[in-house]
Amino acid sequence: MSEVYYAIVGKYCCQRYLLFSRFDEGIKMDGEGWFSVTLELIARHHASCCGSGIVVDSFTRVGGNAIQLSQRSAHVIAFDIDLKKIDYAYHNVAVYGVNDHIDL
């Protein structure tokens, strides 16, 4: 990886608690995750705009939106084309303790 890449990821690393308030509890993500995850505050706002039924997160990536959606909705169905991202999302959902509300 280039130094530019690490500098950019470093910038996002400084914002890690804005991405996941429980970051230090073991959140997992890859380099792309730093760029693609929604800030937790914004994900929480989006979730507040959804109903309380079943919600589909069709591009879950590392699970940021799915976690917030699960705290407002009855159930979340989350999927992604990248199986490694699903592994990260599965782990991150467990960190937030919302496993029972999300199907990955």
Buried (B, 14 or more C-beta within 10 A) or exposed (E): EEEEEEEBBEEBEEEBEBBBBBBEEEBBBBEBBBEBBBEBEEBBEBBEEBEEEEBEBEEBBBBBBBBBBBBBBEBBBBBBEBEBBBEBBBBBBBBBEBEEBBEB
